[in-house]
């Protein structure tokens, strides 16, 4: 557990511009204590990977944690349309944020899908930059999917290949996307990984099509990777001939250079390295899907800070997915209804705020905050905070109001 988090935030103090009132901070312990998804990026084994997330697991995860009654300190509705007074909860605490990237606008795809990370058949390969992949038990060298780039390049030849550099520098930015980094020798690793495709060439437009056709995808990383021609084994083929793969990795969040931390790994004696890594995203121009029973989403800039009407929060590692928050909100209301007080009153979740939380510029997952009443964007004032040496920033913050507001009274 990270019970020291609140203390660290307080020790950081307020900056000169900090408000006089204390803002409502997210529970950062939820993020620190959350499990890490089995896959943080494309594994260096096998071909295309398109089924990384499990809908059923997501629904179970969103509802299983609701085991206690939740209530808010305030009752009734809030003053809306910016008339509650100045937005005084802007978080600008501790260290300066000049090196941190904070996004506070749109993202997602269609029809309110639900998804949670679950291990795929190759989940034992995490893709970390310093990883050595364990030798397989097979007695023969199994062929890997054939690459479409140059063959038998040494590590040095690969890393200094002019054609790869030109591919990255001259690649067009697909329509609707923004280029966030270019020609980096590392690929992205983050909780928001959705899958990848091997391409026949360095084709940003085709990679964008794959993203457009993938639920929750709002960004992609295209790069060139030096891979073994066969699966290395310690006794027969520890360092096989090299092939070149053009990889298109898909993400359910924005990505930038801060997340490009996978520089390759060793597979037995074979050195996997990466070149020409470019990032593209459409997060800030994509509106999340609507969820059944809830009004269309409203962009609120930062995260909602309104402690009086706050019913509870939870965090789900993975891509940005408001549907998980909807399931969590409905489960909490249902539990509260079933455990109403003696007068038949309970606290309903009449609105939820879903946002992507980033730690040090790297996507962590969907943060869900429940509220008993509808709150407008004047309450969306929390954009980020330091916790010790970690900076937590908010991206893609949206609110969903229950279509038919719940009175919080059991009908007799």
N, C-alpha and C positions, 0 to 999 in steps of 0.2 A: 504494500500500500504506500501511497505518497501523501500521508497526512500532513507533511510539512509544506505542501503547496500553498495553502492560504497564508502561512507565516511568511513564506518567501515573497509573495505578492505584497504583503503589508510592509516588509522590510525594504522592498524596492522603493516605496514612498511614492508620492505624487510628484509629477513634473510641475514646473512653474505654471503651466497652463491647465493643471488638473482642476476639476470642479470642486466646489466646497462639499457637495453631497457625495455620499459613498455609492458607487455604481454597483449594479448586480453583475458579478463575475460568473462566468460558466464554471462548473465544477471540473477543474482540470484533472482531478484524480480519476474521473471517468475515462479520460484519454490515456493517461499514464498506465492505468491498470487494465485497459482493454487488450484482448489477445491480438497478436499480429497475424494477419492473413498468411496462409501457407505459401502463397505466391505473391511476390512483389514486382514481378516482371517476367518476361519470356524466359522459360528455362532453356539452357543450352543443349537440350536434347529433343529430338523429334521435330515434327512438322507443325502445321497450323494448329492453333489452340483457340477454340471459340466457345467453350462451355466452362467458364471459370466460376460462375456464380449459380447459386441454388435458391430458387424462389421459395420453396417450402421451408428451408432453413431460415430464411429471412423472416418469414411470418412467425415462425416459432421463437426466434430470437427477440423479435419486437414485443411479443406478448408474454413470454415466460418470466420476464423480470418483474412484472406487475404482481406483487404479492402483498402489498400493504395499501391502506387507504392514504390518499394524498389530499391535502387541502391547501388553500391559499389564505393569506392573512387578511386580504381585502375582499369585500363582497360588493356586488353591484357592478355597474359598467364604468369604463374610463372615459375621460373627456378626450374627444378625438379631434381630428383636423388641425392638429398643431396647437390647440388652445390650452393645453395643459401647462404651457410655459415653455421656456427655453429648454432644449434638449441638453440636460446637464450631466448625462451619464457617459460622455465620450471618454474612452479609456486611453490615456496617454501616460502610462505609469513607468517609472524606472528608467531604464536605458533608452537612448534614442532609437527610432525605428527606421532610420535612413537606409539600412541595409536589408530591410525586410520588405517583401512584396505582398501587399494586401489587396485582394480583389473583393469588391462588394456589389457586383452585379450578376446578371442572369446565368443559368445553365440547366441542362438536362435534355430529355427527349420525349417520347410520346406514350400516352395511355397509362400513366402511373404504375409502372412495373415495380416489383419488389425483388430485391436481390441482396444476398449476403455471401461473403467469401466462403468458399469451401474448397478443399484440396482436390486437384485434378489427378489424373493418373501419374503425372510427373511432379507431384507436389513436393517430393523430397529435394528437388533442386530449387533453391531459393533465388539464385542469380546474384548473390552478393558479390561485390567486387573482389573480396579477398578469399573467396571460397575455393576449396579444392574438392571436386566432385568425387565421391567414393567410387572405387572400381566395381563394375558389375560382376555378377557371379557367372555370366555366360562364358563358355569356353571358346567361342568364336567371335570374330569382330563383325558385329552387325552393321550393315551399311546405313548411313544417315541419309536423309533426303538430299538429293543432288542440288548443289548450289548453282546459281546462274552467273556468278561473277568469275574473275580469274582464279585459276587453280595453282596450288603449290607455291603460294607466296610465303616467304619467311615473315616472321613477326616484324622485322625492320622494314622489309619491302611493303608490307601491308600498311604499316603506320605512316609511311611516307609516300603512299601512292597518290600521284597527282590527279588521276582520274577520279578517285573518291572525293578528293578535296573540291574538284570542279563540280561534281555532282551536287555536293552540299551547297556550295556558294552560288551556283546558277539555278538551283531548283526553284520552280515557281511556287508562290504561295496560293493554295487553292482558294477559290471564291468562297467567302463567308468565314475564312479563317484568318488568324493573325500569327505571324512567325514570332516565336518567343526566344529561340536560341538557334544558332547555326554553327555547323562544322565543329562540334565538340567530340572528343574521343571517349565519351562515356554515354551510356543509355540511362533512361529514367528508371528509378525504383520508387514505388509508392504503394500505399494500401489500395489505391483506386484502380488497380490493374484490371483490365477486362478481357484481354486475349491478344493474340498477334497472328499475322499472316506473313509467310515467306513470299516475296515478290520476285518477278523475273528481271526487274531493273529498278533503279532508284526513281520511283514514280510517285511523287507527292499527291497527284490528283487521284490515282487509284487508291492510295492509302486513305485519303479523305473520303472516298466512296465507301470504303470498309467501315470507317467511323460513322458516317451518316446512316449506314444500314445496321448499326449495332446499338441496341437499347442502352441508354445512359451515357453513351460515348460523347464527349465534348472536346477531346484533344487526341493527338497522336504523335508518336516519336518514330521517325524513320531513320534508319542507320545501316551501316555495313558491318558485318561481323565475320571474323576469321574463325571458322569452325572445322572440326575434324571430318574427314570423308567417311570414316567408320567410327562406331562407338569404341573409344579406347578401352583396352583391358590391360591390366598390369603385366600379364605374362606373355601376351601374344603381340599386341599392337599398342604399346603405351604412347607412341607419338606418331600417329598416322599422317598421311598426306593431308594438306589443307585444302579446303574449299571456301568460297565466299558466298555468304547469304545476304540478301537485301531484306531487312526485317521492318515490318510495320506493326508497332505496338500501340494498343488502344487504351484510353484512360477515361475514367468517369469523373474528371476534375480538370482544372487547368493544369498545365505543366510549365515549368521554366527551368533555367539552367541550374537552379539550386537543387532540383530533383535528379539531375544527371550525375549519379554517383556510382553507377556500375561500370567499372573500367575493364571488366573481364574476369577470368578465373582460369585455373589450371584444371584440366580433365586428365588425370594421371600426369603424363609428361607433356601433354599438348597444351599450348598456351592460347586460350581464346582471348582475342582483343577486339576492340570496337573503334570505328572511325566514322567520320561524316555524319554525326548525329544531329538531326534537326528537329525542333519541336514546333508544333502548330496547335492552336486552340480556337474554339468558338464559344467558350464558356460565357463570355460577356454579351453574346448576341442570341443566346438560346433561352427560351422560357420553359420552365419545368412543366411537366404534364399535370393535368388536373387529376384529382383523386375522387372517386365516387363518394357522394355524401358531403363533399366539401366544395366551397366556392372556388373559382379559379384563383391561382396563386397571385400574390401581390409582392412585388419587389420592395424590400424595406431598407436597402442600403446595408447597414450593419445589423448585428444581432439585436433582438428585442431585449431591452433592459427595463423590467417593470416588476420588481420583487413582490409588490403587494398582490398582484394577480397571478404570480408564478405558481404553478401546480406541481412542477417537477421536471426533471431533465434526464436524458439518457444519451449515450453515444454508441454508434455502430460503425466499426471500422469497415472501410470499403469505399465504393464509389458514392457520389452524391445521389441520394435516392429518397425524396420526400415521402414516398409510399410507406417506408419503414416507420416514419414519424406518425403517419396517419394510423397505422395499425397499433402503434404504441398508445396514441391518444385514445383511440376507441377502446382498447383494453383497459386503460386506466379509468375511463368513465364508467365502463361496465362494472369494474371491480368496486368503484366507489358507490355506484347505484345499488349493488348487491349488499353493501355494508353501510347503508344510510343510517343516520342517527335516529334516535327515538321519535323525533318529530318528522321523520321522512325526508330530511334534507341531506344533500351530498354535494360535493364539488365536481362539476363537469369540466371536461376539456373542450371549451368552445372555440379555441384557436390553438394552432401550433406554429412554431417557428422552426424551419429546417434550414440548416446552413452547413456548408463544408468548412471544417476546421483544418487549418494548416499549422504545422509545427516547423519553424525555421524554413518556411517556404515549401514544405513537402506535404502533400495531401494526406490527411489522417482518416477522415471518414465523415459521416453525417451526424451532426449534433442536433438533437431534438429537444425543444423546450415547450412545455405545455402551459397554457394560460386559460383562466376561467372566463375571460371576456375578450372581445375583439379590440385589438390595439393597432393604431395606425403607424405609419413610418416615422412619425415624430419620436416614437419610442425606440427606433432602430439605431441606437447610438453607440453600441459597443462594436469597435472594429478590431481590437487586438490588445494584448497585454503581455508583458514579460513575466515569466515565472523562472526565477534564477537566471540561467543563461539561455533559456528557451523562449523564443517569441511565438506566441499563438496568434495567428491572424484569421480573420473571417472572410470567407468567399461565398458567393452565391446564396445570399440570405433571403428567404422567402417565407411569407406567412400564408396560412390556409385557415379560413374561418368556416366553422360548421355551417352547412347550408340552412339547417333549421336549428336555431340556438336551443340548447338544453337548459331548462329552467332550474335544474338542480333539486327538483322536488319529486318524490316518488308519487305517482298517480295512484290513488286509492280506488 
